[in-house]
Amino acid sequence: MRNVCQRFNSIVDSYHRYQTLSTLNLWGFRIQEVVAKHLGNVLEHNTTLIILNLWGCEIGDHGAQYLGDALQHNITLTTLNLYHNAIGDVGAQHLAYGLQHNTNLTTLNICRNSIGDVGAQHLGCGLQHNRTLTALDLQENHIGAVGTQHLSDALHYNTTLTILDLGSNRIEHVGAKHLADGLRHNTALTKLDLESNHIGDVGAQNLANGLRRNTTLTILDLSESQIGKSGAQYLADALQHNTTLTTLNLYYNLIEDGGARYLGNTLRHNTTLTTLDVGMNKIGDIGAHYLADGLRYNTSEQHQRFYDIIITIDKWSIKTTNPPMTLIKSTDI
């Protein structure tokens, strides 16, 4: 490893020879914090690098500190991938401070680290002052309801973030309530991923309350969220009032035929939803027909609408493309 680091240091130190380099991919290089320090020094003055991929480089909190410091001065980097880098709340604090002063980064991936609630709090503070970041990936970071509250508070003030991925954290129904509050006030977010967060029916109810007043969100992922029939009812009711959501992912929940009935009824009235995934929800033939009936009514009533609605369930594929509508059983495909 020492020889590898020495070779990499020599490359970094002579970086001025490569003034046209716009993308640097060090995927799995394991550069660790020592080399990250040199890289941070280079980034402070570099004016060509646009994309930096440090996937699995084990830079840790100290490495994140060097990069966070560099972000305060760098004026060209737009994409930074720090997936799986052993970054904790301390590293998140430095990155957040960098975000407060950075004016060009648009995409930040900190997926599969360990920033926790404290790290999420720091990032929330950074987002309140940042005006350029559009996509933030925080999957698998042990973020609970407390951390979610800080991120939600940031959504009250942030006007540029459009994609927020919080999949596979520990948000649960309390965190969902905080996010719902953020959705009521936010005017920029278009995609929210909450997959695998144990949100449940109560959490679905909380999010439904936020959807009623939100006017920007177009994609919501609630797959693997332990949402049952009552949760589906809350979401279905909200969709009768929401006029912007186009994609709702409810894959691998507990909706069953009863929940499909509520969703089918909503399809009679909703005029914006184009994609609904309710696969792996134990929806049988009865539930499939509830959904199909909703689409039939929708098709016949919305004469002026041109659309492509696709519903995915266990045994059926339902598709309507500016009529006619088709209901196909998977065993027949």
ChimeraX attribute file (.defattr): number of C-alpha atoms within 10 A of each C-alpha:
attribute: neighborCount
match mode: 1-to-1
recipient: residues
	/A:1	9
	/A:2	8
	/A:3	8
	/A:4	12
	/A:5	16
	/A:6	12
	/A:7	11
	/A:8	17
	/A:9	19
	/A:10	11
	/A:11	13
	/A:12	18
	/A:13	13
	/A:14	11
	/A:15	14
	/A:16	12
	/A:17	10
	/A:18	11
	/A:19	11
	/A:20	10
	/A:21	15
	/A:22	14
	/A:23	14
	/A:24	12
	/A:25	12
	/A:26	14
	/A:27	16
	/A:28	14
	/A:29	15
	/A:30	19
	/A:31	24
	/A:32	20
	/A:33	19
	/A:34	14
	/A:35	21
	/A:36	24
	/A:37	22
	/A:38	18
	/A:39	21
	/A:40	22
	/A:41	17
	/A:42	19
	/A:43	24
	/A:44	17
	/A:45	13
	/A:46	20
	/A:47	16
	/A:48	17
	/A:49	19
	/A:50	18
	/A:51	19
	/A:52	19
	/A:53	18
	/A:54	24
	/A:55	22
	/A:56	21
	/A:57	23
	/A:58	22
	/A:59	27
	/A:60	20
	/A:61	23
	/A:62	19
	/A:63	26
	/A:64	27
	/A:65	26
	/A:66	26
	/A:67	27
	/A:68	24
	/A:69	23
	/A:70	23
	/A:71	27
	/A:72	18
	/A:73	16
	/A:74	25
	/A:75	20
	/A:76	20
	/A:77	23
	/A:78	18
	/A:79	20
	/A:80	19
	/A:81	20
	/A:82	26
	/A:83	24
	/A:84	22
	/A:85	25
	/A:86	21
	/A:87	26
	/A:88	19
	/A:89	21
	/A:90	19
	/A:91	24
	/A:92	27
	/A:93	25
	/A:94	24
	/A:95	27
	/A:96	27
	/A:97	22
	/A:98	24
	/A:99	27
	/A:100	20
	/A:101	18
	/A:102	26
	/A:103	20
	/A:104	19
	/A:105	23
	/A:106	18
	/A:107	19
	/A:108	20
	/A:109	20
	/A:110	24
	/A:111	24
	/A:112	21
	/A:113	22
	/A:114	25
	/A:115	28
	/A:116	22
	/A:117	22
	/A:118	20
	/A:119	25
	/A:120	27
	/A:121	26
	/A:122	23
	/A:123	26
	/A:124	24
	/A:125	19
	/A:126	25
	/A:127	27
	/A:128	18
	/A:129	18
	/A:130	26
	/A:131	20
	/A:132	20
	/A:133	23
	/A:134	19
	/A:135	20
	/A:136	19
	/A:137	21
	/A:138	26
	/A:139	24
	/A:140	22
	/A:141	26
	/A:142	20
	/A:143	26
	/A:144	19
	/A:145	20
	/A:146	19
	/A:147	24
	/A:148	28
	/A:149	24
	/A:150	24
	/A:151	26
	/A:152	25
	/A:153	21
	/A:154	23
	/A:155	25
	/A:156	17
	/A:157	16
	/A:158	25
	/A:159	20
	/A:160	19
	/A:161	24
	/A:162	18
	/A:163	20
	/A:164	19
	/A:165	20
	/A:166	25
	/A:167	24
	/A:168	22
	/A:169	23
	/A:170	25
	/A:171	27
	/A:172	22
	/A:173	22
	/A:174	19
	/A:175	26
	/A:176	28
	/A:177	26
	/A:178	24
	/A:179	25
	/A:180	25
	/A:181	23
	/A:182	24
	/A:183	26
	/A:184	19
	/A:185	18
	/A:186	25
	/A:187	20
	/A:188	20
	/A:189	24
	/A:190	18
	/A:191	20
	/A:192	20
	/A:193	21
	/A:194	26
	/A:195	23
	/A:196	23
	/A:197	25
	/A:198	21
	/A:199	28
	/A:200	22
	/A:201	22
	/A:202	19
	/A:203	27
	/A:204	27
	/A:205	25
	/A:206	23
	/A:207	26
	/A:208	25
	/A:209	20
	/A:210	23
	/A:211	26
	/A:212	19
	/A:213	18
	/A:214	25
	/A:215	20
	/A:216	20
	/A:217	23
	/A:218	18
	/A:219	20
	/A:220	19
	/A:221	21
	/A:222	26
	/A:223	25
	/A:224	23
	/A:225	25
	/A:226	23
	/A:227	26
	/A:228	19
	/A:229	19
	/A:230	19
	/A:231	25
	/A:232	27
	/A:233	24
	/A:234	22
	/A:235	24
	/A:236	23
	/A:237	19
	/A:238	21
	/A:239	23
	/A:240	18
	/A:241	15
	/A:242	23
	/A:243	20
	/A:244	19
	/A:245	23
	/A:246	17
	/A:247	20
	/A:248	20
	/A:249	22
	/A:250	26
	/A:251	24
	/A:252	22
	/A:253	24
	/A:254	25
	/A:255	28
	/A:256	20
	/A:257	21
	/A:258	18
	/A:259	25
	/A:260	27
	/A:261	24
	/A:262	24
	/A:263	27
	/A:264	23
	/A:265	22
	/A:266	24
	/A:267	26
	/A:268	21
	/A:269	17
	/A:270	22
	/A:271	20
	/A:272	19
	/A:273	22
	/A:274	18
	/A:275	18
	/A:276	19
	/A:277	20
	/A:278	25
	/A:279	21
	/A:280	19
	/A:281	23
	/A:282	18
	/A:283	22
	/A:284	15
	/A:285	13
	/A:286	14
	/A:287	23
	/A:288	26
	/A:289	19
	/A:290	20
	/A:291	24
	/A:292	25
	/A:293	17
	/A:294	20
	/A:295	27
	/A:296	18
	/A:297	15
	/A:298	20
	/A:299	23
	/A:300	12
	/A:301	12
	/A:302	15
	/A:303	10
	/A:304	9
	/A:305	13
	/A:306	11
	/A:307	16
	/A:308	14
	/A:309	19
	/A:310	18
	/A:311	22
	/A:312	19
	/A:313	26
	/A:314	19
	/A:315	18
	/A:316	23
	/A:317	18
	/A:318	21
	/A:319	21
	/A:320	19
	/A:321	13
	/A:322	15
	/A:323	16
	/A:324	10
	/A:325	17
	/A:326	14
	/A:327	15
	/A:328	14
	/A:329	15
	/A:330	11
	/A:331	7
	/A:332	7
	/A:333	7
